[in-house]
Amino acid sequence: SSHFGSRVVWLEFCKGVASAIDLPTMMANPADALKEISQQLQEKFNDAGMGKVEEFTDMMEELMGKLQEGPDKAFDVVQDLFKEITGSLDKSMQDPSSLAPTGG
């Protein structure tokens, strides 16, 4: 059921982006049109709460980099990551509505 839900969210996201594209304007000035589309994509990305996903993947990439530097660095990063995750979980438990995507 969550897999179906994610497809629906993705479909709605794509429909929103497609409806925002003004083809005549895009043909007249593609650079400005692409800039506008990029801004709208970023807004939809943020509204969907994807910033948290991006933060998590950034943390994982940092961890992978530290793993390559050696076990001591990796351990320090894992400890910091654990503290950050537990802090986020505590904050979410105190305010569960913070987990809901923003926007309409």
C-alpha positions in Angstrom: 0.0 0.0 0.0 2.8 2.5 0.7 4.3 1.6 -2.7 1.1 2.5 -4.3 0.9 5.7 -2.3 4.4 6.7 -3.4 3.3 6.2 -7.0 0.4 8.5 -6.5 2.6 11.2 -4.9 5.0 10.9 -7.8 2.2 11.1 -10.4 0.8 14.2 -8.7 4.3 15.8 -8.6 4.8 15.2 -12.3 1.3 16.5 -13.2 2.1 19.7 -11.2 5.3 20.2 -13.0 3.8 19.5 -16.4 0.9 21.9 -15.8 3.4 24.6 -14.9 5.2 24.4 -18.3 4.1 27.2 -20.7 5.2 25.8 -24.1 5.0 29.1 -26.1 7.1 30.9 -23.5 9.5 28.0 -23.3 10.0 28.1 -27.1 10.5 31.9 -27.1 13.0 31.9 -24.3 14.2 28.5 -23.2 16.7 29.7 -20.7 14.1 31.6 -18.7 11.6 28.8 -19.0 14.1 26.2 -17.7 15.0 28.5 -14.8 11.3 28.8 -13.9 10.8 25.1 -14.2 13.8 24.5 -12.0 12.4 26.9 -9.3 9.0 25.1 -9.5 10.6 21.7 -9.2 12.6 22.9 -6.1 9.4 24.2 -4.5 7.5 21.0 -5.1 10.6 19.0 -3.9 10.5 21.1 -0.7 6.7 20.9 -0.3 6.9 17.1 -0.5 9.3 17.0 2.4 12.1 15.6 0.3 14.6 17.9 2.0 14.8 15.4 4.9 15.6 12.6 2.4 18.3 14.7 0.9 19.8 15.5 4.3 19.9 11.7 5.1 21.6 10.8 1.8 24.1 13.6 2.4 24.9 12.2 5.8 25.4 8.7 4.3 27.7 10.1 1.6 29.7 11.8 4.4 29.9 8.6 6.3 31.2 6.7 3.2 33.9 9.3 2.7 34.9 9.0 6.4 35.0 5.3 6.1 37.6 5.7 3.4 39.7 7.9 5.7 39.9 5.2 8.4 38.0 3.5 11.2 38.5 6.3 13.8 37.0 9.0 11.6 34.2 6.7 10.6 33.4 5.9 14.2 33.3 9.7 15.1 30.9 10.3 12.2 28.7 7.4 13.2 28.5 8.7 16.7 27.5 12.2 15.4 25.0 10.7 13.0 23.5 8.6 15.8 23.1 11.7 18.0 21.5 13.6 15.1 19.1 10.8 14.3 18.0 10.3 17.9 17.6 14.1 18.2 15.4 14.1 15.1 13.4 11.2 16.4 12.9 12.9 19.8 11.7 16.1 18.0 9.4 14.1 15.8 7.9 12.3 18.8 7.2 15.6 20.5 5.6 17.1 17.3 4.4 14.3 14.9 2.9 16.9 12.7 6.4 18.0 11.7 6.7 14.8 9.7 3.8 15.8 7.3 4.8 17.4 4.0 4.1 21.1 3.8 2.3 22.9 1.0 -0.9 22.0 -0.8 
